[in-house]
Amino acid sequence: MSILGDARKVVRLFSGALSSRAAIAEAERLDRQRGPLPPRHFQVAVYFADGPVNLYQMRQWYAPLVKLAETRPVVVIARAASGAAALLKESPLPVVYARTIDDVESLLASQQIRVVLYVNQNTRNFQMFRYGHRWHVFISHGESDKVYMRSNQIGAYDYAFVAGDAAIARLRGALWDYDIDRRALPIGRPQADYFGARPAPYPADGRVTVFYAPTWEGDRASMSYGSIVTHGEALAAAVLADPTLRLVFRPHPRSGVSDREYGVALRRIVAAIGAANAADPTAHHVFDESPDLDWQLLAPDIAVMDVSAMVYDRLATGKALFVTRPVDPAAVIDDEGYLSECEWLDARDAADVGALVTRAQQPDVTARLAQWSQHYFGDTTPGAATARFEDAVGRLVAEWEVWHARAGAQGIDDEEVESFVDADSEEDDPED
């Protein structure tokens, strides 16, 4: 039995090695096809050391970064072959596959990067921190009250771009001896300025559109936020039965992974949507499996979501939002932030969509939603967050100019600073 097990391990290792080599070869081929970069051109870099599984963290920043690049040229530094290949195929920004530390240093030597942005907390970010004479900035890939958003790791960056007052308060309670007033710069949610760039796949026909976006069932009781079984079927049936309403259903792609019943319930909702559209083709109910979030967050009149980061994406729009209350008492719910005063939807009320629509229009509900949106994201006027993002980058570029001039006056050379790298600590692409 042990011989068979060892043989299987060898096969897996060999298969993994072949896959890694293929990924590297593809990334290098695509990198060559891109052609040489203009020298001394890029001012801002986005460092991404992940594979395709976390590409969504980059995608949500594409639009704000493309806009920024109009005045501050932006390049993406991709460290993992599979992630680099995917980015080289789809990114609207120039991408460099930097497989080795030498590749990173070659890029830095050929450009004059003032600001490096990080969309996540990948441990390989630390490799980039060795290069001084530029600002390292954590921008994250979303806003929420998760523990991730109050991690002490944020203190490792020179600056953090945060959404608003809620994030500032969160960091004040989590970080010791961290100059929040200087190092945490509120920018709002620039991505929200681009929600709705793509048209909704249904007509503006007077129907009230309900966007139901449940998360998956979770793999432990503390994260049992998924509502498809407890709320979803009743909610969907009620919306589909009302000729004045439209349903947009976007379940988490992992739905049903841990609980078979959850997956079966999901498929029943999908089948019900198909049947409703067949019975009335003018209804235009939507089962949404698209990879990108865009019109879904802005176009629907009412959103019903589980406890997840999606709640905060919708909150940034300031439009009607309900959160399903988990049935499992073991589910952990933040009792200080937005969830402490959000509009909860209990399982027993899921089928009463008429009451839901009425409740969404009540003045006290809309006023409370506006206050929380302001608390988390500041001014949500279209374009305001993008302007704050660009202003924050511009401020750091201006600071870079001051420090760069000061270093030059002292005879300190950037390339000499960057050459102090311990060769033993160099790490290449983990897929190599």
Helices and strands as residue ranges (DSSP letters): H 2-34, E 44-48, G 52-54, H 56-59, H 62-69, E 74-78, H 81-90, E 95-97, H 101-110, E 115-118, H 125-129, E 135-138, G 147-150, G 152-156, E 159-162, H 165-174, H 180-183, E 184-186, G 190-194, E 208-213, G 221-223, I 228-232, H 233-241, E 245-249, H 260-279, E 286-287, H 295-298, E 302-305, H 309-315, E 321-324, G 338-340, E 344-345, G 347-349, H 353-360, H 363-377, H 384-409, H 414-418, G 423-425
